[in-house]
């Protein structure tokens, strides 16, 4: 069997730029928060901002990397997402592509 090629499908043009080091690790603070900034893909102003912040904190290597569809959440939102997941619901009620797929599946199963 040959190698399979996997191509990610970007469903939305918004997300987070995060700072990735050369070893592919993402920069985090002591409390587990990532160095990130909400952005649209390719927003030069936001990319410039995260580069400036990285340099401010003494990071001389690394690069911004875009994560489509990701967003920051508060501790309360994280707990709510865990609860929704435990109930079999889409964890993030603001994840519109996932919510639309969920509604479609419920309609197909005649549950919604």
N, C-alpha and C positions, 0 to 999 in steps of 0.2 A: 504494500500500500504506500502510495506517495505521500509527501508532506501536504498537509492541509494549510491553506492560506486563510487567515482570519483577518477580516477587515472591520474595524469598529464603525458603527453607524452613529454619526453625530445627529441627535434629534433636535438640539437647540443650539443657538449661537451665543448663549450666555453661560457663565460659569465662574471659575476662579483661576487666577494665575497664582501659582505657588512657586517657591524658590527651591530648585533642585540642585544639589551638589553634584560634582563630577562622578561620585560613586553611586549616583541615582537616588540617594536618600533625600528626603524632604526636610527642610529646616523647621525645627520646633523649639518652643521655649521650654522653660522648666516645668510649666503647668500643662504641657501637652498641646498647646495651641500652635498651629502652623503659621508660618510667615506667608500670608496670602492676601489677595485683594480681589474683590468682586469686579467682574469686567465682562465686556463683550469680547469675542475672539478678535484678536488683532488690534485692540484699542491701544494705540501708541502712547497715549497719556498715562494709562494705567500701568503699562509695561515700564514706562520711565519711572513712575512712582515706586514700584516694587524694587526696581534696580537701585534707586536712591536709598530706600530703606535698608536694603541688603548691605550697601556700602557703609551706611551709617553704623550698622552693627558689626562692621569689620569683615564682612564676607567679601573676599577678593576673588573667589571662584564661584562657579555655579551659573545658573541661568533660569529665567522664568519659564515655567511650563504650564500649559493651559489644560484645565480639567472641565470639559463640557458638562453642563447640567449640575455641577456641584455648587453648593452654597454653604455659608457659615450658619451654624445654629447655636442657640443658647443651650445651657444645661437643661432648662425646662423643655425646650423643643426636642432635645435628644431623648428625654424620658418619655415624652408623648409619642415619639416615633417608635420607641421600643414597645410601648403599650399597644400601639396600632399594629405593629408587626406580630405581636403575640396573639392578637385577635384575628390574624389572617388578612388584615387590611393593608393597603399600600402605606408603608411607613410614613412617607412625607406627603402630607395633603397638598403641598405646593408643587409637587412633581407632576406637572400637567401631562406629559406624555404617558407616564405610568398610570395616572388616574383615568385618562381616556381609554387606555388599553383595558383597565379593570372594568370600566363601565361597559365596554364592548363585549368582554367575556361574560359579564353578568347577563347582558341582553341575550347573548347566544345561548346561554344555559337557562334562559327564561326565569332568572332570579331577580332581575331588576327592571 
